[in-house]
Amino acid sequence: MAKDIQATDRRKARVRRSIRARAYGKPRLTVFRSSKQIYAQIIDDVKGATLVSASTLEKPQREALKTGADINAAKVVGKLIAERAAAAGIKQVVFDRGAYMYHGRVKALAEGAREGGLDF
């Protein structure tokens, strides 16, 4: 079990290093995926503050979606985070997939955010 946690932390750190190298002051769109929900945040690393967030736990999404753990839910959260980012004046971000592979729900969230108008 400890080896799995260490491998996950190493993978996450490797992704973060490459993101910081090419961010050039842009905020970071992070994804957290649990077995039942999906969450997204846009974080300003310079200030250390969350600018915008969205998840499947919010009441409108809970009522509208069948489950928070499928590709459709991830796409909805991606579009929602893009709308909120546009309202906050954020157009460009860097995508932080964390320790997750870029497929399935993570990819659907990214595509939804792109459809919503975020550039990354």
C-alpha positions as CSV (number, residue, x, y, z in Angstrom):
1,M,0.0,0.0,0.0
2,A,2.8,2.4,0.9
3,K,4.4,1.8,-2.5
4,D,1.2,2.8,-4.3
5,I,1.0,6.1,-2.4
6,Q,4.6,6.9,-3.1
7,A,4.2,6.2,-6.8
8,T,1.0,8.4,-6.9
9,D,2.9,11.2,-5.2
10,R,5.8,10.9,-7.5
11,R,3.6,11.0,-10.6
12,K,1.7,14.0,-9.3
13,A,4.9,15.9,-8.5
14,R,6.2,15.1,-12.0
15,V,3.1,16.5,-13.7
16,R,3.2,19.6,-11.4
17,R,6.9,20.2,-12.3
18,S,6.1,20.2,-16.0
19,I,3.1,22.5,-15.5
20,R,5.0,25.1,-13.5
21,A,7.7,25.1,-16.2
22,R,5.2,26.1,-18.9
23,A,2.6,28.0,-16.9
24,Y,4.1,31.5,-17.3
25,G,1.8,32.9,-14.6
26,K,-1.4,31.3,-15.9
27,P,-3.8,29.8,-13.3
28,R,-4.0,26.0,-13.0
29,L,-7.1,23.9,-13.7
30,T,-6.9,20.9,-11.4
31,V,-9.0,17.8,-11.4
32,F,-9.8,15.5,-8.5
33,R,-11.7,12.3,-9.3
34,S,-13.2,10.1,-6.6
35,S,-15.1,6.9,-7.1
36,K,-18.5,8.7,-6.9
37,Q,-17.8,12.4,-7.8
38,I,-15.5,14.7,-9.8
39,Y,-14.2,18.1,-8.8
40,A,-12.4,20.9,-10.7
41,Q,-10.7,24.0,-9.4
42,I,-8.8,26.9,-11.0
43,I,-6.0,27.9,-8.7
44,D,-3.7,30.9,-8.8
45,D,-0.4,29.5,-7.6
46,V,1.2,32.9,-7.1
47,K,-1.5,34.0,-4.6
48,G,-2.1,30.5,-3.4
49,A,-5.9,30.9,-3.7
50,T,-8.7,29.1,-5.5
51,L,-10.4,31.4,-8.0
52,V,-13.2,29.2,-9.3
53,S,-14.5,25.7,-8.5
54,A,-17.2,23.3,-9.6
55,S,-18.2,19.7,-8.8
56,T,-20.9,17.2,-9.1
57,L,-21.8,17.7,-5.4
58,E,-23.5,21.0,-6.1
59,K,-27.3,20.8,-5.8
60,P,-28.2,21.6,-9.5
61,Q,-25.8,18.9,-10.7
62,R,-26.9,16.4,-8.1
63,E,-30.5,16.8,-9.2
64,A,-29.8,16.8,-12.9
65,L,-27.3,14.0,-13.2
66,K,-27.9,10.3,-12.7
67,T,-24.5,9.9,-11.1
68,G,-21.5,12.0,-10.5
69,A,-19.1,9.3,-11.6
70,D,-19.5,9.1,-15.4
71,I,-18.2,10.8,-18.5
72,N,-21.4,12.9,-18.9
73,A,-21.1,14.3,-15.4
74,A,-17.4,15.2,-16.0
75,K,-18.3,17.0,-19.3
76,V,-21.0,19.0,-17.4
77,V,-18.5,20.0,-14.7
78,G,-16.0,21.0,-17.4
79,K,-18.6,23.3,-19.0
80,L,-19.6,24.7,-15.7
81,I,-16.0,25.5,-14.7
82,A,-15.5,27.3,-18.0
83,E,-18.6,29.4,-17.5
84,R,-17.5,30.4,-14.1
85,A,-14.0,31.1,-15.3
86,A,-15.3,33.4,-18.1
87,A,-17.4,35.3,-15.5
88,A,-14.2,35.7,-13.4
89,G,-12.3,37.0,-16.4
90,I,-10.1,33.9,-16.9
91,K,-9.5,32.8,-20.4
92,Q,-6.3,30.8,-20.4
93,V,-5.2,28.1,-17.9
94,V,-2.8,25.1,-17.7
95,F,-4.4,21.7,-17.2
96,D,-3.3,19.8,-14.2
97,R,-4.5,16.2,-14.4
98,G,-2.7,15.3,-11.2
99,A,-1.8,11.6,-11.0
100,Y,-4.6,10.5,-13.3
101,M,-4.2,9.4,-16.8
102,Y,-5.6,11.6,-19.5
103,H,-8.6,9.5,-20.6
104,G,-12.1,8.8,-19.5
105,R,-13.6,11.3,-17.0
106,V,-10.5,13.5,-16.9
107,K,-10.4,13.8,-20.7
108,A,-14.2,14.5,-20.7
109,L,-13.8,17.3,-18.2
110,A,-11.0,18.8,-20.2
111,E,-13.1,18.6,-23.4
112,G,-16.1,20.2,-21.7
113,A,-13.9,23.0,-20.4
114,R,-12.6,23.6,-23.9
115,E,-16.1,23.6,-25.3
116,G,-17.1,26.2,-22.7
117,G,-14.4,28.5,-23.9
118,L,-11.3,27.8,-21.8
119,D,-8.0,27.8,-23.7
120,F,-5.3,25.3,-22.7
